[in-house]
Amino acid sequence: MKVYNGNINITKDNKKKWEKKLKGITEITGHLDIYPNTSIKAPALTAIGGYLYLSCDSSLEASVLKTVGGYLALSSNTALPALTTVGREIYLFSRATLTAPMLKSIVILRFGVKLLKENKND
């Protein structure tokens, strides 16, 4: 288990550096921001302590990510197949979609207005 202590901001200019660093990282204690026109792979990442933000035309390939401690904000279509927990709200901007079949209880806000509250355990 390899933990990165702090926040990570990934841009198209520093993408290669971060993609190398993220290969073995399983947890980020702070937030993760992925800026426009940036795609990144984080194959071992299972937890983000803070928020996760994906800007427009960005993507995150993190197939084992289970937990986002803060909010999840998406401006791009995103699939997080192992995601089970989001500590706060999920914000979907523009026409962004989230595919996360393992989430049990979610609150989705679109354009800052509560859109959907669902509890799949009911």
Sequence and secondary structure as in RCSB ss.txt:
>XXXX:A:sequence
MKVYNGNINITKDNKKKWEKKLKGITEITGHLDIYPNTSIKAPALTAIGGYLYLSCDSSLEASVLKTVGGYLALS
SNTALPALTTVGREIYLFSRATLTAPMLKSIVILRFGVKLLKENKND
>XXXX:A:secstr
  EE S EEE TTTHHHHHHHHTS  EESS EEE TT EEE TT  EESS EEE TT EEE TT  EESS EEES
S EE TT  EESS EEE TT  EE TT  EEEEEETTEEEEEEETT 
